């Protein structure tokens, strides 16, 4: 009886050891924030960004005391991702939190995203463009101000 119990216990231990390789389970990959050193070229501020397309000026906005020149990189098309650069005036302090979306002012039906610092005077963001754009859709940029959010918009390129 003792030998049967010992044999059963040994078999169970061997089965457990065989099923465990000693390696940790792979962890799901998280999507890191978009940064200047994320493995693709954002260019030098002019010309074409290697991964995004031609850099085209959309216009200038003011958010509080901040003057910002806005660029899109490549086309802005429904159902796609739009790449946006925000170039700040020399000497400006880049904001801690700056959000953007494409759609109507309320943001309803749009995915709001956060711009990330890309260079000393530039922030960059990837904005999901809704598959259907309602009348009056624009690029919206929002700064969290002390007395509430401050927003500005620019018309989408045709």
Phi and psi in degrees as a GROMACS rama.xvg file:
@    title "Ramachandran Plot"
@    xaxis  label "Phi"
@    yaxis  label "Psi"
@TYPE xy
-61.1912  -41.0017  UNK-2
-69.6338  -33.451  UNK-3
-67.8932  -42.3943  UNK-4
-63.9943  -43.3058  UNK-5
-64.8822  -40.8977  UNK-6
-66.0081  -41.925  UNK-7
-64.5755  -42.9903  UNK-8
-65.3639  -42.9278  UNK-9
-62.7951  -42.4754  UNK-10
-63.1474  -41.806  UNK-11
-64.2319  -42.6192  UNK-12
-64.3481  -43.9437  UNK-13
-62.8127  -40.0758  UNK-14
-64.0149  -40.5974  UNK-15
-65.0343  -44.1669  UNK-16
-66.3299  -36.2327  UNK-17
-68.6831  -32.5669  UNK-18
-81.4092  -13.1748  UNK-19
-108.049  115.262  UNK-20
-84.4718  -8.34848  UNK-21
87.2374  -5.96154  UNK-22
-94.5067  148.344  UNK-23
-72.9324  151.685  UNK-24
-62.7482  140.103  UNK-25
-64.8225  137.299  UNK-26
-88.4499  146.672  UNK-27
-64.0647  141.742  UNK-28
-76.3848  135.257  UNK-29
-95.1664  156.678  UNK-30
-91.1491  111.645  UNK-31
-72.2087  158.694  UNK-32
-62.43  149.965  UNK-33
-71.2869  123.42  UNK-34
-130.855  169.09  UNK-35
-65.7678  -25.4167  UNK-36
-110.892  40.6568  UNK-37
-91.136  14.0337  UNK-38
98.5802  2.10862  UNK-39
-136.499  156.623  UNK-40
-81.072  129.139  UNK-41
-104.072  8.3723  UNK-42
75.5011  -172.223  UNK-43
-110.439  18.114  UNK-44
103.96  -9.07091  UNK-45
-141.077  173.018  UNK-46
68.8519  -138.592  UNK-47
-110.547  138.973  UNK-48
-83.1709  131.15  UNK-49
-54.9523  -41.9575  UNK-50
-96.5347  -10.8486  UNK-51
-111.732  -28.1244  UNK-52
114.124  -174.774  UNK-53
-65.498  137.03  UNK-54
-88.3835  114.968  UNK-55
-123.332  130.404  UNK-56
-67.45  135.268  UNK-57
-102.079  -28.7048  UNK-58
146.181  -173.65  UNK-59
-118.451  140.265  UNK-60
-126.761  161.85  UNK-61
-124.611  129.08  UNK-62
-122.321  102.732  UNK-63
62.5878  -125.746  UNK-64
-87.8913  -1.23318  UNK-65
-90.0034  127.137  UNK-66
-100.27  128.482  UNK-67
-132.134  128.562  UNK-68
-94.2809  128.517  UNK-69
-108.471  135.609  UNK-70
-129.536  147.173  UNK-71
-112.699  149.834  UNK-72
-116.626  108.114  UNK-73
82.1611  -176.419  UNK-74
-73.3952  155.36  UNK-75
-110.077  109.64  UNK-76
-131.127  142.756  UNK-77
-54.191  137.162  UNK-78
79.0684  3.69637  UNK-79
-115.107  -177.337  UNK-80
-104.122  132.109  UNK-81
-102.606  133.633  UNK-82
-100.282  123.311  UNK-83
-124.528  132.473  UNK-84
-108.668  139.686  UNK-85
-119.59  113.118  UNK-86
-101.538  121.705  UNK-87
-92.2243  152.575  UNK-88
-61.8777  146.515  UNK-89
-54.7398  133.639  UNK-90
89.4855  -8.89437  UNK-91
-72.8881  147.676  UNK-92
-90.4684  122.184  UNK-93
-64.6018  137.913  UNK-94
-70.051  153.498  UNK-95
-67.2661  -40.7744  UNK-96
-136.347  122.318  UNK-97
-139.946  123.138  UNK-98
-113.382  158.927  UNK-99
-148.414  158.251  UNK-100
-158.701  164.637  UNK-101
-117.794  126.957  UNK-102
150.339  -144.059  UNK-103
-92.1043  165.053  UNK-104
-56.7552  -38.6578  UNK-105
-66.5069  -19.6236  UNK-106
83.1912  -1.4623  UNK-107
-60.8926  128.373  UNK-108
84.1283  1.92215  UNK-109
-117.891  157.804  UNK-110
-100.295  115.899  UNK-111
-81.6402  141.267  UNK-112
-132.659  165.017  UNK-113
-105.11  132.475  UNK-114
-78.0525  145.154  UNK-115
-116.273  148.05  UNK-116
-64.3101  130.597  UNK-117
-113.745  -34.0506  UNK-118
-148.944  178.649  UNK-119
-53.8752  -39.5269  UNK-120
-122.771  24.9631  UNK-121
-137.472  141.38  UNK-122
-120.283  152.802  UNK-123
-136.248  146.22  UNK-124
-149.919  153.62  UNK-125
-112.009  114.447  UNK-126
-111.187  128.042  UNK-127
-74.5293  123.271  UNK-128
-89.3408  126.569  UNK-129
-57.7469  149.985  UNK-130
-69.0529  -25.5617  UNK-131
-127.64  125.091  UNK-132
-97.361  119.413  UNK-133
-67.577  160.974  UNK-134
-54.7779  136.63  UNK-135
85.0615  9.85824  UNK-136
-64.9513  145.937  UNK-137
-152.492  174.329  UNK-138
-87.6357  123.106  UNK-139
-110.976  135.138  UNK-140
-122.274  132.885  UNK-141
-129.861  128.965  UNK-142
-108.851  130.848  UNK-143
-76.121  108.271  UNK-144
-98.9109  166.943  UNK-145
-65.3415  -32.1521  UNK-146
-104.85  25.0608  UNK-147
116.864  171.716  UNK-148
-68.9001  145.025  UNK-149
-113.266  128.087  UNK-150
-121.809  151.906  UNK-151
-143.602  156.269  UNK-152
-137.835  159.478  UNK-153
-134.543  143.339  UNK-154
-63.193  146.865  UNK-155
-76.0787  144.817  UNK-156
-65.9671  148.365  UNK-157
